Amino acid sequence: MRALLILLLLLAAPLRAAEPRAEPRLVTDLSQSRIDISYRFAGAELLIFGAIQYPGGIAPAEPPGIAVVLRGPADPLTVRQKERVAGIWMNTQALRFESAPGFYAVSTTAPIRELLDERNAAIYEIGLRHLQLSPATAADPETTRRFQDGLVTLRSRANLFVEQPYGVTITDRVLYRARIPIPSAVPVGNYRAEIYLIGDGAVRARTTAPVIIDKTGFEREIYLFAHKNAMLYGLFAVAIALALGWLAGTVRRQAR
């Protein structure tokens, strides 16, 4: 009987060893899931926070890596290069991208190259240099990279592309939080917050949360009118410009 019990234990040992190792989970919340833009909007700050649930409730000896990404609506975009020709600045080259996020911000516990290998960073598009913009125009890799770098530079200057190493704080190896700055020029639409738990150069767990950024009040009415009645809105804008120009000329003549 004892021999039979030992034999059963030996047979069960490989089965237990083959069971997948339990991975930690992420629990995430946001300070607000909707950001309203009015004519007084001068920017905001989105707080993304949560906790790490470890198997058995035992935290590792070393603090884990966390990457928090907030990305906005993606649209086709054409990037043009200007050069000085015969003393005049002209568009000389252009490259169209099928999908470029209107906003992209990433905060991490450390520089991305110290957290992730190149393959995993590219798979999850963590970091500005790992964005996959899907060029629609046929071009060699060097030209594509040059235009992509130009787009990243322009949007970084407008605070629409942000990368914050050490922007995520971890407390007691369990609680994490990150503050994402939202600029006044942020495009409206559906956003997605992505949180990644990183260990040994790879993503161990991930979670997402939706965020909506939209106009409110009079700004929203104008925005909806412009999109639903583009032709009428354009004619109305031209009429207002002509009226203001005529009014300015009249005032100037009377002042003389």
C-alpha positions as CSV (number, residue, x, y, z in Angstrom):
1,M,0.0,0.0,0.0
2,R,2.8,2.3,0.9
3,A,4.6,1.6,-2.4
4,L,1.4,2.4,-4.3
5,L,1.1,5.7,-2.5
6,I,4.7,6.6,-3.4
7,L,4.1,5.7,-7.0
8,L,1.0,7.9,-7.2
9,L,2.9,10.9,-5.7
10,L,5.7,10.4,-8.2
11,L,3.2,10.4,-11.1
12,A,1.4,13.5,-9.8
13,A,4.7,15.5,-9.4
14,P,5.2,16.1,-13.2
15,L,1.6,17.2,-13.5
16,R,2.0,19.8,-10.8
17,A,5.2,21.0,-12.4
18,A,3.5,21.4,-15.7
19,E,0.8,23.7,-14.3
20,P,1.3,27.3,-15.4
21,R,2.9,29.7,-12.9
22,A,0.3,32.1,-11.5
23,E,1.0,35.6,-12.6
24,P,0.2,38.8,-10.7
25,R,-2.8,41.0,-11.6
26,L,-3.3,44.7,-11.9
27,V,-6.2,46.6,-10.4
28,T,-6.5,50.1,-11.8
29,D,-8.7,53.2,-11.3
30,L,-8.7,56.8,-12.6
31,S,-9.2,60.1,-10.9
32,Q,-11.8,60.8,-13.7
33,S,-12.9,58.8,-16.7
34,R,-14.2,61.9,-18.5
35,I,-12.5,65.2,-19.1
36,D,-14.7,68.1,-20.4
37,I,-13.2,70.9,-22.5
38,S,-14.8,74.3,-22.3
39,Y,-13.6,77.7,-23.5
40,R,-11.9,78.1,-20.1
41,F,-10.0,74.8,-20.4
42,A,-6.3,75.4,-19.8
43,G,-5.2,71.8,-19.4
44,A,-5.7,69.1,-16.8
45,E,-4.0,66.3,-15.0
46,L,-5.2,62.7,-15.1
47,L,-4.2,60.5,-12.1
48,I,-3.9,56.8,-12.8
49,F,-3.5,54.6,-9.8
50,G,-4.0,51.1,-8.5
51,A,-2.5,48.0,-6.9
52,I,-0.7,44.9,-7.8
53,Q,-2.2,41.6,-6.7
54,Y,0.5,39.0,-6.2
55,P,-0.2,35.2,-6.1
56,G,-0.4,34.2,-2.5
57,G,-0.2,37.8,-1.5
58,I,3.6,37.7,-1.4
59,A,5.4,40.7,-3.0
60,P,8.8,40.1,-4.6
61,A,11.9,41.4,-2.9
62,E,12.6,43.8,-5.8
63,P,10.0,46.5,-6.8
64,P,8.4,45.7,-10.1
65,G,8.4,47.8,-13.2
66,I,5.3,49.7,-14.3
67,A,4.5,51.5,-17.6
68,V,1.4,53.7,-17.9
69,V,0.3,54.7,-21.4
70,L,-2.5,57.1,-22.4
71,R,-3.2,57.2,-26.1
72,G,-5.8,59.3,-27.9
73,P,-7.8,58.8,-31.1
74,A,-5.7,57.8,-34.2
75,D,-6.3,59.3,-37.6
76,P,-4.6,59.4,-41.0
77,L,-2.0,62.2,-41.2
78,T,0.3,63.6,-43.9
79,V,3.7,65.0,-42.8
80,R,5.4,67.4,-45.1
81,Q,9.0,68.5,-45.2
82,K,9.8,72.1,-46.0
83,E,13.0,73.3,-47.6
84,R,14.3,76.6,-48.7
85,V,14.3,76.8,-52.6
86,A,15.5,80.0,-54.3
87,G,14.9,81.9,-51.0
88,I,11.3,80.6,-50.6
89,W,10.2,77.9,-48.1
90,M,8.4,75.2,-50.1
91,N,7.0,71.7,-49.4
92,T,9.5,69.3,-51.1
93,Q,8.5,65.9,-49.7
94,A,5.5,64.3,-47.9
95,L,4.8,61.1,-46.2
96,R,1.3,59.9,-45.2
97,F,0.7,57.7,-42.1
98,E,-2.4,55.6,-41.9
99,S,-2.7,55.8,-38.1
100,A,-1.1,58.5,-35.9
101,P,-2.4,59.0,-32.4
102,G,-3.5,62.6,-31.6
103,F,-2.1,62.2,-28.1
104,Y,0.4,59.8,-26.6
105,A,1.9,59.9,-23.1
106,V,3.9,57.2,-21.3
107,S,5.1,57.2,-17.7
108,T,7.4,54.5,-16.4
109,T,9.2,53.6,-13.2
110,A,12.5,53.8,-15.0
111,P,13.8,54.5,-18.5
112,I,12.1,52.1,-21.0
113,R,15.3,50.6,-22.2
114,E,16.0,49.5,-18.6
115,L,12.6,47.8,-18.3
116,L,11.8,46.2,-21.6
117,D,13.8,44.6,-24.4
118,E,13.3,46.1,-27.9
119,R,11.0,43.3,-29.0
120,N,8.5,43.7,-26.2
121,A,8.6,47.5,-26.3
122,A,7.7,47.3,-30.0
123,I,4.9,44.8,-29.6
124,Y,3.1,46.9,-27.0
125,E,4.2,50.3,-28.5
126,I,5.7,51.4,-25.2
127,G,7.8,54.6,-25.8
128,L,7.8,57.2,-28.5
129,R,10.4,55.5,-30.6
130,H,8.3,52.3,-30.7
131,L,5.1,53.9,-32.1
132,Q,3.9,52.1,-35.2
133,L,2.4,54.8,-37.4
134,S,1.8,52.5,-40.5
135,P,3.1,54.6,-43.4
136,A,0.7,54.5,-46.4
137,T,3.2,56.0,-48.8
138,A,5.9,53.7,-50.1
139,A,9.3,54.9,-48.8
140,D,12.6,53.5,-47.7
141,P,13.1,52.8,-43.9
142,E,15.5,55.8,-43.5
143,T,12.9,58.2,-45.0
144,T,10.1,56.7,-42.9
145,R,12.2,57.0,-39.7
146,R,13.1,60.7,-40.6
147,F,9.4,61.7,-41.1
148,Q,8.3,59.8,-38.0
149,D,11.0,61.5,-35.9
150,G,9.8,64.8,-37.3
151,L,6.2,64.1,-36.3
152,V,7.3,63.1,-32.8
153,T,9.3,66.2,-32.5
154,L,6.4,68.5,-33.6
155,R,3.9,66.9,-31.3
156,S,6.3,66.8,-28.4
157,R,6.8,70.5,-28.7
158,A,3.0,70.9,-28.5
159,N,2.9,68.5,-25.4
160,L,0.8,66.1,-27.4
161,F,3.5,63.4,-27.2
162,V,5.0,63.0,-23.7
163,E,7.5,60.5,-22.2
164,Q,8.1,60.6,-18.5
165,P,10.8,58.3,-17.1
166,Y,10.4,57.9,-13.4
167,G,6.8,59.2,-13.7
168,V,5.3,56.2,-11.9
169,T,5.6,55.9,-8.2
170,I,5.4,52.5,-6.4
171,T,4.6,52.3,-2.7
172,D,5.4,49.2,-0.7
173,R,5.9,47.3,-4.0
174,V,2.1,47.1,-4.2
175,L,0.5,50.5,-4.8
176,Y,1.3,52.5,-8.0
177,R,0.3,55.9,-9.3
178,A,1.1,58.2,-12.3
179,R,0.0,61.7,-13.2
180,I,-0.5,62.3,-16.9
181,P,-0.6,66.0,-18.1
182,I,-3.4,66.8,-20.5
183,P,-2.6,70.0,-22.6
184,S,-5.1,72.6,-23.6
185,A,-4.7,71.6,-27.3
186,V,-5.6,67.9,-26.7
187,P,-7.9,66.5,-29.4
188,V,-11.3,65.2,-28.4
189,G,-12.3,61.6,-28.7
190,N,-12.1,58.2,-27.0
191,Y,-8.8,57.5,-25.1
192,R,-7.4,54.4,-23.6
193,A,-5.2,54.1,-20.5
194,E,-3.0,51.0,-20.6
195,I,-1.1,49.8,-17.6
196,Y,1.7,47.2,-17.9
197,L,3.4,45.2,-15.2
198,I,7.0,44.5,-16.3
199,G,9.5,41.9,-15.0
200,D,12.6,40.3,-16.5
201,G,12.3,42.5,-19.7
202,A,8.8,41.3,-20.5
203,V,5.2,42.3,-19.8
204,R,3.8,40.1,-17.0
205,A,0.3,41.6,-16.7
206,R,-1.7,44.4,-18.3
207,T,-5.0,46.2,-17.9
208,T,-6.9,49.0,-19.7
209,A,-9.4,51.7,-18.8
210,P,-11.4,54.0,-21.1
211,V,-11.2,57.8,-20.9
212,I,-13.4,60.2,-22.8
213,I,-12.2,63.8,-23.6
214,D,-15.0,65.9,-25.1
215,K,-16.1,69.5,-25.5
216,T,-18.9,70.8,-23.4
217,G,-21.3,73.8,-23.5
218,F,-21.1,76.3,-26.4
219,E,-17.8,74.8,-27.6
220,R,-19.4,71.5,-28.1
221,E,-22.3,73.0,-30.1
222,I,-19.9,74.7,-32.4
223,Y,-17.8,71.6,-32.8
224,L,-20.8,69.4,-33.7
225,F,-22.2,72.0,-36.1
226,A,-18.8,72.2,-37.9
227,H,-18.7,68.5,-38.3
228,K,-22.3,68.0,-39.4
229,N,-22.5,71.0,-41.7
230,A,-18.9,71.5,-42.9
231,M,-19.9,73.5,-46.0
232,L,-22.2,75.8,-44.1
233,Y,-19.7,76.3,-41.3
234,G,-17.0,77.2,-43.9
235,L,-19.2,79.8,-45.6
236,F,-20.2,81.2,-42.2
237,A,-16.6,81.5,-41.2
238,V,-15.7,83.3,-44.4
239,A,-18.7,85.7,-44.0
240,I,-17.6,86.6,-40.4
241,A,-14.0,87.2,-41.6
242,L,-15.2,89.5,-44.4
243,A,-17.5,91.4,-42.0
244,L,-14.7,91.9,-39.5
245,G,-12.4,93.1,-42.2
246,W,-15.0,95.6,-43.5
247,L,-15.6,96.8,-39.9
248,A,-11.9,97.2,-39.2
249,G,-11.5,99.2,-42.5
250,T,-14.5,101.4,-41.6
251,V,-13.1,102.1,-38.1
252,R,-9.7,103.0,-39.6
253,R,-11.1,105.4,-42.1
254,Q,-13.3,107.1,-39.5
255,A,-10.3,107.4,-37.2
256,R,-8.4,109.4,-39.9
